[in-house]
Amino acid sequence: MSLFPFFEWCDNTAISAWIRDTTWSFPVIETFHILALTLLYGTILIVDLRLLGMGMRRQPTRFLAGELRSWMNASLAVILVTGALLFLSEAIRCYGNDGFRFKMVFLFFAVTFHFTAFRRATAADDESRMSLGMKKVVALVSMTLWLAVGVGGRAIAFV
């Protein structure tokens, strides 16, 4: 089953045409997308480094993650909305783009990991719930997945 009809439908929506036909819509949407990416990656990196024992050692991981969670979730929501709008503006181009496919696969895994293993690791204050070694593995996997999403996003423009 081909997804091309769906991509074609997306490319022909009124929103898609508006984004393509107006001068400032794409750059404004992309700016918010990049700002939200920066916020998400920054907050996740802070928590990942804490899980690795490389920073903010006086702050319990659970407290730090709790303080940053609303920023992570809000930035992820902005990323998903602006990403969908950017996709709509060039859906046909994305259909055959290997960078887009790479990004979508890793975005799925990164978001799934973030709401499962990452959440469990940041909620576990002591080693009885999760070992320090496992927390470090979670941090490294988290950084790798989000880095792959970023690489895929940049590859969209060049593939």
N, C-alpha and C positions, 0 to 999 in steps of 0.2 A: 504494500500500500504506500503510495507516494504522498508526501506532505506538501507537494507543490501547490495543489489547489488552495490549501490553507494559507500558504505564504503569498500566493497571488491575491487572495481575498484581502489579507492584511495590507498588501501594497496598494490596493484600490480603495481603501477606506477614506472617508472625508478627513479624518485626523492625519492620515499619511500624506494626503495631498496638501493639507494646510502646512505641515511641517516642511515639506519639500518646497512649497511655493512662497513661503515667507522668508525674508532675509534673516531675521533674528531668532526664529523659533529653535532651529537646530542648535546653534551655538549656546543659547540660553539653557536649553534642556541638557546639553552635554556638560555645561559648566556645573549645574546642580548635580549631575551624575558624578562628576569627578570630585567635587567637594564632599559628597556623601561617601564616595569610595575612600577618600582620604580619612574621613572620620571613622568609618568602619574599620579599615585596616589599622589605623592608629590605636583604636581602643582594643581591638583583638590582640595586636602586638604587645600592648602593655600587659594584658592578662597572660599571654603566652610567655612573655619574659618572666613574669612572676611565677608561673608554673615551673619554669626552668630554674628558678632560684637566682635569676640574674638581675633582679631589681625589686624595689619596694618590699624588701624582706620583713619589714616591721608591720606591714599590712597583711592581714590574713587574706588569702586568695578569695575566699567566699565574700568577704566585705568588699574587696576591690572589684570583683566581677559584678557584685550587686550594685555598686555605685555606677558602673559603666554600662550595665545591661540596657537601660532605657536609651542611652546614646547609640548602642549597637543596634538595637531593634529599630529605632527611628531612622537611622542611616540606612539600614537594610531595606526598610520600606521605601525610602526615597530612591534608592538604587533600583529596586524592582520596578517602580512606576516610571522613572526616567529611562531605564533600560528598555522597558516595553515601548515607550514612545520613540526612542531611537531606533528600535527594531522596526516599528511600523513605518518609519520614514524610508527604510531601505530593505524591506523584507525580501524582495526578489534577489537582491544582491547577497543577502545573508544565506539564502537557500543553498547556494553552491560554495559557500565560504568555509573552508576547513577551520579557520581560526574561530569562527562563530560556533561551529559544532564542538570544538575543543572547549571553548569557554562554557557553553551550556552544560556539557557533561560535568566539568569540574565545578561549576556553580551548583549543580544539583548535589554533588557529593559534599561540597563545602558547607552548604546550608544544612543539609541533613546531619552532617558531623557536628556542626555548631549547635544544633538543637538537641543533640543526643549526647555523645561522648564528651564534648566540650562542656556542656552544662553540668554533667555529672562530675567531671573533674574539678570544676570551679566551685561546686557546692560541697565538695568533700574537704572539710577542714583538717581532718586527721588521717593518719595512715590506715586506720582501721577500715575506712570506707574505700580508699584507693591509695595504693603505694606511691611513693615519690617517683619511683621509676616509671610507673604507668602514667603519672601526671606529665612527666617529661615527654613521653611518647605522644601523648595527646597534644601537647604544645607543638612538637615538631610536625606532626601530621597536620595540625591546624595551619601552621605557617606555610607548609608545602602546598596544601589545597588552595589557600587564598592567593599564594604567589602564582599558582597555575591559572587561576581565574584571571588575574591581572595580565599575565602573559598572553592568554587567549584573547583578552579584550584588546590588547595592543596589536595582536596578530590580525585581527579583523581588518584593520586599515591597510595591511601590507600583503595580504594573501589574495 
